[in-house]
Amino acid sequence: MAPSMTSHVPSGTTQPKLRGAEPSRSMPSIKYADDALPGLGSFTLKRRSNGLRPQQTSLPNQHHRRWRPRANLCFGADLLGHQQAQVDFASPWAGAYWNPFVAKLQTNQQQREAEWEIASFKELWKISDQLPSTVMKIVYQHYSQHKLSKEDLPWHLDFCPQARRLNSTELASAPPNTIDGFTFETLSLNPVLYLSYLRNKLLHHNVQFVNHRLKSVSEAFVADAEKRWPEAKIVINASGLGSRTLEGVEDQLVEPIRGQMVLIQPPKPLRFATSNRQKESYIICRPSTQDDAEEVVLGGCYQVGSYDLNVDHTLAQNIMEKAVKLRPDLSFDGTVKGLKVLRHIVALRPSRKSGARLEAEKIFIQGKDKVANLIHCYGIGPAGFQSSYGMAQEVKTLVECFVD
């Protein structure tokens, strides 16, 4: 999902089953999670865990009346989701929709990320059935100016509902020079509403939130009564771009990917998404923060290594021109001037050069003379929301290895 937050591949990693995996509309339980509580934080965990994920805590089987957390959970961050969002915290500014960035599954890491995305799609699909005002189903269409071979088609067409090639009628009404294309049903979400929903679920299960910026990963293990920070048995580092400077991590593979978007209100409700092959240019219809309005995100750019948070107005104009050319119905008069612009958005996707880091390690805590359990989960770049539940499940497995 663009934009968002992210290699070590553990031995014995299960490869994803990609075919015949149609999502069920009646799956038994929902794992509530938070893919975007802010950038420089970590989870702390005391005693036993029932499963978490960095920037996303998983609460399995919570509809079961006898379910009780087997852990005391604490989430620490410099900025919590209910406060005013800042541009160095990417998640509130996400598009955000489910559309895998990896077109082909050729490496173990690509297979692993596909498995995360499949697991996340299934969970988000269930939420969309319950809360369509926060997560909604949309139709994605891809337009191509050349004939698509079987090898050109992305892997997830074997998984997504209603996936097929565009028919002759759809091609006739497609943008100029379109020769081929495909479509599938997917999901978009409003990140602000979604983060609020997740935070409320965590609060309902007595998860503690502490507004605090950590200088080092060791600090997360040490109790601080003044800050209401408990001593932790396990820490999950989900600090995003902060992992580049967080003492004890200082991962120089971490890098930003600058994104810029234009948020508009269309003349009428729309339920679609589209993007170019590289996915840096896209249109995403999503649930609105206002009951009586609609929202569409126009993007964008994919500027690796850029920390520039200023709006590039030339780029913004180019984004709007491309969008109106593709879909004149986004505008009140079919032109760029007829677009009702709500906001220009610039944010940094927390990425990592070699791919997401999701692994466990033991570290020595100086001054405490002890070895502590640390799990890293960061660097997923633009795919944070759409990978969140799958990553949470893998983190849960690592947590259980520690507590068992």
Rosetta blueprint (number, residue, H / E / L):
1 M L
2 A L
3 P L
4 S L
5 M L
6 T L
7 S L
8 H L
9 V L
10 P L
11 S L
12 G L
13 T L
14 T L
15 Q L
16 P L
17 K L
18 L L
19 R L
20 G L
21 A L
22 E L
23 P L
24 S L
25 R L
26 S L
27 M L
28 P L
29 S L
30 I L
31 K L
32 Y L
33 A L
34 D L
35 D L
36 A L
37 L L
38 P L
39 G L
40 L L
41 G L
42 S E
43 F E
44 T E
45 L E
46 K E
47 R E
48 R L
49 S L
50 N L
51 G L
52 L L
53 R E
54 P L
55 Q L
56 Q E
57 T L
58 S L
59 L L
60 P L
61 N L
62 Q L
63 H L
64 H L
65 R L
66 R L
67 W L
68 R L
69 P L
70 R L
71 A E
72 N E
73 L E
74 C E
75 F E
76 G E
77 A E
78 D L
79 L L
80 L L
81 G L
82 H L
83 Q L
84 Q L
85 A L
86 Q L
87 V L
88 D L
89 F L
90 A L
91 S H
92 P H
93 W H
94 A L
95 G L
96 A L
97 Y E
98 W L
99 N L
100 P L
101 F L
102 V L
103 A L
104 K L
105 L L
106 Q L
107 T L
108 N H
109 Q H
110 Q H
111 Q H
112 R H
113 E H
114 A H
115 E H
116 W H
117 E H
118 I H
119 A H
120 S H
121 F H
122 K H
123 E H
124 L H
125 W H
126 K H
127 I H
128 S H
129 D H
130 Q H
131 L L
132 P L
133 S L
134 T L
135 V E
136 M E
137 K E
138 I E
139 V E
140 Y E
141 Q E
142 H E
143 Y E
144 S E
145 Q L
146 H L
147 K L
148 L L
149 S L
150 K H
151 E H
152 D H
153 L L
154 P L
155 W H
156 H H
157 L H
158 D H
159 F L
160 C L
161 P L
162 Q L
163 A L
164 R E
165 R E
166 L L
167 N L
168 S H
169 T H
170 E H
171 L H
172 A H
173 S L
174 A L
175 P L
176 P L
177 N L
178 T L
179 I L
180 D E
181 G E
182 F E
183 T E
184 F E
185 E E
186 T E
187 L E
188 S E
189 L E
190 N L
191 P H
192 V H
193 L H
194 Y H
195 L H
196 S H
197 Y H
198 L H
199 R H
200 N H
201 K H
202 L H
203 L H
204 H H
205 H L
206 N L
207 V L
208 Q E
209 F E
210 V E
211 N E
212 H L
213 R L
214 L L
215 K L
216 S E
217 V L
218 S H
219 E H
220 A H
221 F H
222 V L
223 A L
224 D E
225 A L
226 E L
227 K L
228 R L
229 W E
230 P L
231 E L
232 A L
233 K L
234 I E
235 V E
236 I E
237 N E
238 A L
239 S L
240 G H
241 L H
242 G H
243 S H
244 R H
245 T L
246 L L
247 E E
248 G L
249 V L
250 E L
251 D L
252 Q L
253 L L
254 V E
255 E E
256 P E
257 I E
258 R E
259 G E
260 Q E
261 M E
262 V E
263 L E
264 I E
265 Q E
266 P L
267 P L
268 K L
269 P L
270 L L
271 R L
272 F E
273 A E
274 T E
275 S E
276 N L
277 R L
278 Q L
279 K L
280 E L
281 S L
282 Y E
283 I E
284 I E
285 C E
286 R E
287 P L
288 S L
289 T L
290 Q L
291 D L
292 D L
293 A L
294 E L
295 E E
296 V E
297 V E
298 L E
299 G E
300 G L
301 C L
302 Y L
303 Q E
304 V E
305 G L
306 S L
307 Y L
308 D L
309 L L
310 N L
311 V L
312 D L
313 H H
314 T H
315 L H
316 A H
317 Q H
318 N H
319 I H
320 M H
321 E H
322 K H
323 A H
324 V H
325 K H
326 L H
327 R L
328 P H
329 D H
330 L H
331 S L
332 F L
333 D L
334 G L
335 T L
336 V H
337 K H
338 G H
339 L L
340 K E
341 V E
342 L E
343 R E
344 H E
345 I E
346 V E
347 A E
348 L E
349 R E
350 P E
351 S E
352 R E
353 K L
354 S L
355 G L
356 A L
357 R E
358 L E
359 E E
360 A E
361 E E
362 K E
363 I E
364 F E
365 I E
366 Q L
367 G L
368 K L
369 D L
370 K E
371 V E
372 A E
373 N E
374 L E
375 I E
376 H E
377 C E
378 Y E
379 G L
380 I E
381 G H
382 P H
383 A H
384 G H
385 F H
386 Q H
387 S H
388 S H
389 Y H
390 G H
391 M H
392 A H
393 Q H
394 E H
395 V H
396 K H
397 T H
398 L H
399 V H
400 E H
401 C H
402 F H
403 V H
404 D L
